[in-house]
Amino acid sequence: MERLAAYIQDFHHATVLVIGDLVADHYIWGKVERISPEAPVPIVDVQRESYMLGGAGNVANNILSLEGKVRICGVVGHDEMGRWITHALRIQGVDTSGIIVEEARPTTKKTRVVAHNQHVVRFDHEQRGEISVRAQEMILEYVRTHLSQTGVFVISDYAKGVVTRPLVKGVLELAKENNIPVVVDPKMKHFDYYTGAAMITPNTAEASIASGITIQNDESLRRAGELLMNQSGSTAILITRGEHGMSLFERGKGVMDIPAVAREVYDVTGAGDTVVGALALSLASKAAFSEAATIANYAAGIVVGIVGTATVRRGQLLNALKGVASN
């Protein structure tokens, strides 16, 4: 545990460049005490509303919370939510010059209604078509300009249009030329985009669909993970398995099962962002894949105990490690 703690202590030296879909997470919080007379649906008595960074913005937020340095590339619309996302990042000291504004494209906003700590419904404002060629070229130019200050690239794919085949190809080529690892939080329909990434982090459902193997037990898990390794050309595949923890498939090293550490699971919203942020910082701090995955597993164990999109602080992560070490 001392070795893992040393990597976490070194996070403040690490810089991660995040490329992906920027999302505004809008929460409507309330309580339910009656059913509508108009239809058999609950009436939510709204008590408050809040906004949080989602998608690639939440990955950046997690990196900042863990005291790492972050740059970000993505696209927002010329609208109130786009301005809010840019401002929310800027006030935390993030360079937002990699964020492109597309006039005709709305900023993605996910609105979740939460009553008594339970999601009632979610509705989305978005346009999922691919971003313009001009926006892709501007993002790649930003990446080229900041290669020397980047320890790890993260591609945060929410299938909202930013992560395109040409853009990913360009990023992977630049990363390979400059020996910079690329960590991908994937979407199922884009798996063939990520060929050659250092690490891809599907959850069980995504790994099942991408491999064509329904993961039901350890044997099917291993077949799916090995197939994805062969298809992707990646150094590692990390399958996140919820209450069952994670399984790391690393080229030439077999499989490592990492048990979950969460005591109680309240909300998995944004947990994937926490995992990929912690992974990226760990790899940028020169941790091995197995060490980075273990650190990310502890970070995920903290965040799923919080309702709503959340982040993990570096002190919380260190305390979680200390708690295990003292047991």
Steps between C-alpha positions, in 0.01 A plus 500: 500500500793735559596478134144585390488791746826632355345516151198685638727745682665568163175583319568874521790457255284319239323668205215330313344622175133399479325484162130426483136588539424789735173464691311717749343278768186671627339362817149574625475388863169446676266265679196295401193488721218442251407362158368723222121484444569553127710185452655228721827691548660649812480872567843632599496790743811686380723625781816607317695478175872463433744477210817293478758426232427171325663291228856609421445794736447261790822313408679837518324575827618171650858567391485845660348357819789252516734803467627416153534746212259481209440642154178435313373487141137478398208681341218709646219698344461876488256489791459543873612145586810531284594820677432336838729203423781726379465726805484206744829366362664842479438589865683181596802614303450278194620629163182502288662601170452139381120537525345575160168684464271375223226751433230262375562227755337499846711419803412156633296524821374203702225581748441249779206520738597353838252438781598343834844422353342298216502592130143556382568591137768646272457711189772617260551808283762410238606449140697179447622551143873531441665836561624693197826417323620849594439429871687168474797673335503769770504237775788313333694823466450567871626149576812552284573828675492342849676168442807594702289585809286184492560183701189306393213552255145408597230447238165535676242364256133561580395463134384861480698574183844619612676162481522426128711245315732761337547686828588186698734385220680833513532497880628140505760577233628804691503301824698215342755737346556664838473190723195632690247242633136535394223387738152461346165503678314337209162481335397168352443610141844664482720212618674472165606867529734432793743251344842552657392685815701411811191418710127473431254494792163346402243398759355149489212590266730685259753215501221248433367688199842591359624140522173329407537285813238536775696527824326278755785337693879494533545283192298727269668806655842365411399409146355848445803678647748296297302557180490876560876498566564330168258719305610833649877460496500670841754435772219459754123462529342587835144366531314676781249263662302708753459317829740230372790743468721503190692257280825611336616324184860597429693383196746230595387493865161327503206615712494680834167509691464799733217466757268794565569707812175702524309442823170637363401590145260796470567630150730387216449826305842624390690207656659423163633857486654454843664174392651644182620816678675301771646259243639783289665677794647173626646415158635855463666448840671188356285237672473160333161409348420268792589772753299763312198269485520432874512874577204561265304224675539678835390829340190334354418348839480849646298668227221239474414576863394854403169589333540698178799574278790518745878519525761353733755713686860389525477496880197269486689261273804495726278441804328209323840341438605559861178342623578181311862502611399531867250210486 
